[in-house]
Amino acid sequence: MLNLLIIIILSVNLVSASMVEKSFIYDDVKRSYLEFIPSNHNSKAPINLVIGLHGYSGSASGFEKETTGMFNKSAEKYEFIAIYPQGEYFYNDANKDYSFISSWNAFPNKKPNKEFCSLDAIIYPKYPNCKNPNRCSWTSCIDDLGFIKKIIDISKENYLIDKVFVIGISNGGMMAQALACKYPNIFSGVINVVGMQPLGASCIPEIPVNFIIYGGALDMVTPPISIQSYDGYFYEPMDKTFNSWSDKFKCKFNELNKIDAHNNITKKVSYGCNGNIKIISLLNNDAGHTWPGINNSERGYCHTGAQNNIISPDCKIEVNNVWGNNLLLDILFNL
């Protein structure tokens, strides 16, 4: 009888591993996100929360499966709750090949001082919710910062959240950095993956927060070095962002080394900073506009059965990206 009671108690406290879609109304708009709870989580024990943000025209489920290469497996390994918010989206019927458009409003309070694209730049579809968008704009205009803050608040109400981290790719990386600037006291660490912010609009928070910026030296979408992208848009160089954050928080020491596992990565660390934070730059000299460990920049423009309401291609590629996810998370969790 005692053994049966123990089994019942354990079954109540352990949450089975599954990814479910949740939604709520925020600013009169229905917003959604995916939530994954690791299978060995005890509901009475504290657990970390990691927010994962997809890129432009990606999806929450595509980010988990293809962009990162099965990120839920990392949630199991490192025992954290993974949340994948969905950016506001619409369908651009003019593009018959891929009509699903999604994005994050990653710089609502610090717009570039001027148009941040060239005269011959590719012009992207404008969001219906944007009033008087400029020629170079391509993101949504709604309050995504508040939306993600609300998800974190809901998660804290439902679980014993210990630390909160945010990580995103491309436009999602820009959004991760924007969240660090808006709510620096919420996060224990932030990673911006290949998401150089528009030239002149790269934000810095008012108070210290651990920050990692990752770039691919071969990236022509949001180039970390050469400023102008293949489509005619201008982005803040990664070194300038790294140095600006280091200067802001009066970091006393700098360290430069190489990471040679799988790819040749240059790692720069500023430490001895205000708040005892670290600022880290990771430049992958062998990669382009991709998540570390993923070789194809077209990954993630799809959805899985967890988001049946989205009209886009089905995710079909399965890559168990161990080293790339481990690279980022080992650094993030040891700041």
Secondary structure, DSSP 8 states (H G I E B T S, - for coil): -HHHHHHHHHHHHEE--EEEEEEEEETTEEEEEEEEE-TTEETTS-EEEEEEE--TT--HHHIIIIITT-HHHHHHHHTEEEEEE--EEEE-TT-SS--EEEE----SSS--SS--B-TT-------TT-SS--TT--S--S-HHHHHHHHHHHHHHHS-EEEEEEEEETHHHHHHHHHHHH-TTT-SEEEEES---BTT-----SS---EEEEEETT-SSS-SSSSB-TTSBBB--HHHHHHHHHHHTT--EEEEEEE-SSS-EEEEEEES-GGG--EEEEEETT--SS-TT---TTTTSSB-GGGTT--S-B-------HHHHHHHHHHHTT-
